C-alpha cells in the first residue's frame, strides 16, 4: 500500500505522462484532422477514466489508512486506560500500606 505522498506522486506522474503522450501523438500523427480529433476525444475519455479510477483507488487507500490508524489509536487508548487503572490501584495499595504503618 502506498502512503499519501506516494499516491500524490503517482497521480502527478500519471497526469504528466498522459499530457506528454497526447502531445506527442498529435505531433507525429500521420492522419487526417478528423481522425486526429476522434483520437484526441478517445484519448481524453481514456485519461478521464484512468484519472477517475486512480482517484477512487486513492480514496480507498485513504479509507484503509484511516481505519488502520483508528484501530491502532483505539488499542493505544485502551492500553493507556489499563495502565492508568493499574497505577491508580497501586497508589491506593500504597496509601493503605502507609496508613497501616502510621497507625501501628
N, C-alpha and C positions, 0 to 999 in steps of 0.2 A: 504494500500500500504506500502510495506517495504521500508526503506531507503537503501542507497547504502551499508552501513555497514551490515545491516540485510541480504541483498542479498548475500554478500560475505560469511557470516557465514552459511547461508542456503546451498550454493553450497559446502562449505567445509564439512559440516555435511553429505550432500548427497554423496559426493565422498568417505568420510571416511566410511560411512555405507555400501556403495557398495563394497568397498575393503574388509572390515571385513566380510561381508556376503559371498562374493565369497570365501574367505579363509576358513571360517567355513564349507561351502558347500563342498569344496574339502577334508577337513579333515574328515568329517563324512559321506562321500558318500559311500554307500554300493553297488556300481555298478562297471561295467567294466570300463577299461581305455577308451575304445571307447565311451561309454555313457558319461563318465565324460568329455571327450574332447568336445563332442557335447554340453553338458550342459554349459561348460565354454564358447564356442563360442556364444551360445544363451545369456548367461549372459552378455558377452562382448557387444553384439549387443543391449541388453536392456539398459545397462549402457550408451552406446554411445547415444542411442535415448533419454534417460532421461536427459543426460547432455546437448545435443543439445537443448532440449525443455526448460530446466532451463536457458540456456544461452540466448535463444531467449526471454524468459519472462523477464530476467534481462535487456536485451536491450530495450524491450518495456517499462519497468518501467523507465529506464533511459530517454527514449524519452519523456515520460509523465512528468517526473520531469523537464527536460529542458524546455519543453513547458510551464509548470506552472510557473517556475521561470522567463522565458522570459515575460510572461503576467504580472506578478507582477512587474517586473522591469520597464516594459513599463508604467504601471499605475503610479508608483512612479516618473518616469521621467516626465510624463505629469503633475503630481501634483507639482513637483518641478518647472517646467516651468511656471505653473499658479501662484505659489507663487512669483516667480521672477518677472513676469509681474505685479502682484498686488503691489509688493514692489516698482518697478520702477514707476508705476503710482502714488503711494502715495508720493514718493520722488519728482516727478515732481509737484504734487499738493502743497507740502510743499514749494518747491522753488518758485512757483508762489505766494504763500501767503506771503513769506518773501520779495519778490521783491515789492509786493503791499504795505507792511508795510514800507519798506525802502523808497519808492517813495512818501509816504504820508506825 
